[in-house]
């Protein structure tokens, strides 16, 4: 059963990685980078700080904690103990993987830190700003992040699934802690953000994707 799942994982990876062209190479390369978070995180932080310095500080710490926990659980706790080779380091597979800009990633890939971080941020911010459009946009961005890692050939779908689960669980724990902290130190549980705030988050997600798509043309 395990051999079958690993074989299926490899086949899915090669199918995704094999659908490549020059524009997608550049687009997925930039989407996969940490700086693609910048605009979305900045808008979320500005919105939070506009609600008062206490709320802003708690929100900032919560975001940092979500990323730190997701990244450390994925990279330090799981990757180093499971030690599953990335496709780009698997001798039976590496010759069939399309490599972009000679990027192969670290030695081990399970679970994906990118998936864990992206879903930790997306789910946490989506819970804080409960608007369907904003939440859907954030999830779409997280899915695109995950797809880019498979497109680049550095993660199997199974790595992505594991990272996604880690990210969601971390987001739920951090969200609960955030609510309790706001209730204790900010006087009351923060009321939901209004639709304008949520639409700003959604807009920033799609602006980020659009900018990367245009940059990839040149």
CORJO-V183430 format. One record per pair of residues at least 12 apart in sequence whose ideal C-beta (glycine too) atoms are under 8 Angstrom apart, sorted by the first residue. I is the first residue (numbers start at 1). J is the second residue. D is the distance in Angstrom with one decimal. If there is no record, write none. Layout:
BEGIN
i->(I;I)
j->(J;J)
d->(D;D)
END
This chain:
BEGIN
i->(5;6;9;9;9;10;10;10;12;12;12;13;13;13;13;13;13;13;13;14;14;14;16;16;16;16;17;17;17;17;17;17;17;18;19;20;20;20;23;23;24;24;25;25;26;26;27;27;27;28;28;28;28;28;29;29;29;29;29;30;30;30;31;31;31;31;31;32;32;32;32;32;36;36;36;37;39;39;39;40;40;40;40;40;40;40;40;41;41;43;43;43;44;44;44;44;44;45;45;45;47;47;47;47;47;48;51;52;54;54;55;55;55;58;58;58;58;58;59;59;62;62;62;62;62;62;63;63;63;65;65;66;66;66;66;66;66;67;67;67;69;69;69;69;70;70;70;70;70;70;70;70;70;71;71;71;73;73;73;74;74;74;74;74;74;74;74;74;75;78;78;78;78;79;79;79;79;79;79;80;82;82;82;83;83;84;84;84;84;85;85;85;86;86;86;86;86;86;86;86;86;87;87;87;87;87;88;88;88;88;89;89;89;97;98;99;100;100;103;103;104;104;105;105;105;109;109;109;109;110;110;110;110;111;111;111;111;111;112;112;112;112;112;112;112;112;113;114;114;114;114;114;114;115;115;115;115;115;115;115;115;115;115;115;115;115;116;116;116;116;116;117;118;118;118;118;118;119;119;119;119;119;119;119;120;120;120;120;120;120;121;121;121;121;122;122;122;122;122;122;123;123;123;123;123;123;123;123;124;124;124;124;125;125;126;126;127;127;127;128;128;128;128;129;129;129;129;129;130;130;130;131;131;131;131;131;131;133;133;133;134;134;134;134;136;137;137;137;137;138;138;138;140;141;141;141;142;142;144;146;146;146)
j->(158;158;156;157;158;87;93;156;150;156;157;87;93;97;150;153;155;156;157;93;96;97;147;150;151;157;87;97;98;150;151;152;153;98;151;98;100;151;216;217;151;216;100;101;215;216;212;213;216;100;147;148;151;152;100;101;103;148;152;212;215;216;144;145;148;209;212;114;145;148;149;152;145;208;212;121;204;207;208;121;125;138;141;201;204;205;208;63;121;200;201;204;59;63;125;129;201;59;60;63;129;193;197;200;201;60;190;186;185;186;182;186;190;178;181;182;185;186;128;178;124;174;175;177;178;181;121;124;125;174;177;120;121;124;170;171;174;117;120;121;120;170;173;174;113;116;117;119;120;166;167;170;171;113;116;117;116;166;170;111;112;113;115;116;117;162;163;166;113;110;111;162;166;106;108;109;110;111;113;108;108;110;111;107;108;108;109;110;159;107;108;109;104;105;106;107;108;109;154;155;159;109;153;154;155;156;104;105;153;154;104;105;107;153;153;153;152;153;152;154;153;154;152;154;155;154;155;156;159;156;158;159;162;159;162;163;165;166;146;149;155;159;160;162;163;164;163;145;146;148;149;155;163;142;145;146;149;155;159;160;161;162;163;164;166;167;163;164;166;167;170;167;141;142;145;146;167;142;163;164;166;167;168;171;166;167;168;170;171;174;138;142;167;171;138;139;141;142;167;171;138;139;142;167;168;171;172;175;171;174;175;178;138;201;138;139;171;172;175;175;178;190;193;192;193;197;198;201;192;193;198;193;195;198;199;201;202;198;199;202;198;199;201;202;202;201;202;205;206;201;202;205;205;205;208;209;164;167;209;160;163;164)
d->(7.3;8.0;4.4;5.7;4.6;7.2;5.9;6.9;8.0;7.5;4.8;5.5;7.9;7.8;5.9;7.2;7.7;4.9;6.3;7.7;5.9;7.3;7.2;4.5;5.9;7.6;7.6;5.8;5.2;6.5;6.1;7.6;4.6;6.6;7.9;5.2;7.9;7.0;5.4;6.8;6.9;7.8;4.8;7.7;7.5;3.9;6.0;5.9;3.9;7.1;7.6;4.2;4.5;5.9;5.6;6.2;7.6;7.8;7.0;4.8;6.3;6.6;5.9;6.5;4.6;7.5;5.6;6.8;6.9;4.1;6.1;6.0;7.4;6.2;6.6;7.0;5.3;6.9;5.0;7.8;7.9;7.7;6.9;7.0;5.2;5.9;6.1;6.8;7.3;5.7;6.1;4.4;7.6;7.2;5.4;7.9;6.2;7.0;6.0;7.3;7.7;6.8;4.8;6.5;7.3;7.0;7.3;7.3;6.2;4.7;6.6;5.6;6.1;6.4;5.3;5.6;6.9;6.7;7.2;7.3;6.8;5.5;7.8;7.2;4.3;7.7;6.8;6.9;7.6;5.6;7.8;4.3;6.2;5.0;5.7;6.0;4.5;5.4;6.2;6.5;7.3;4.9;7.8;7.1;7.5;4.0;5.1;7.7;3.9;6.0;5.1;4.5;7.9;5.3;6.6;5.6;6.8;5.4;6.9;4.9;6.7;4.3;7.8;4.1;7.8;8.0;5.6;5.5;4.9;6.8;5.2;7.3;7.4;7.8;4.5;7.3;6.5;7.0;7.6;7.1;7.1;5.0;7.9;7.9;5.2;5.9;5.9;3.9;7.3;6.6;6.5;7.0;7.0;5.3;7.2;6.9;6.7;3.8;5.4;6.8;7.9;7.4;5.4;6.9;7.4;6.2;3.8;6.1;5.5;5.6;6.6;7.9;5.5;4.0;5.9;6.3;5.3;7.6;6.3;7.1;8.0;6.7;8.0;3.8;7.8;6.5;5.1;6.7;4.6;7.5;6.8;4.8;5.8;5.6;3.4;4.2;7.8;5.8;7.0;5.8;4.8;4.5;5.1;6.9;3.5;8.0;6.6;5.7;6.9;7.9;5.1;7.5;6.8;7.7;7.1;4.8;6.9;7.6;7.3;4.8;7.9;7.6;2.9;4.9;7.7;6.2;4.2;7.4;4.3;4.2;7.1;6.6;7.2;4.0;4.0;6.6;6.6;5.0;7.3;5.1;7.9;3.0;5.4;6.7;7.8;4.1;7.7;4.7;4.8;7.4;7.7;7.5;7.9;7.7;3.9;5.6;6.3;4.0;7.8;7.7;7.7;7.8;7.9;6.8;5.4;3.6;7.2;7.7;4.2;5.6;5.5;7.7;5.9;6.7;4.8;6.9;7.0;7.9;4.7;7.1;7.2;7.8;6.8;7.4;4.3;5.9;4.8;5.9;5.6;7.8;7.8;7.6;6.1;3.2;7.4;8.0;7.5;6.6;6.7;4.8;3.8;7.0;4.6;4.6;7.8;7.0;4.1;4.2;6.5;6.9;7.8;6.2;7.1;4.8;7.3;7.1;7.9;7.7;6.9;4.6;7.5;6.7)
END
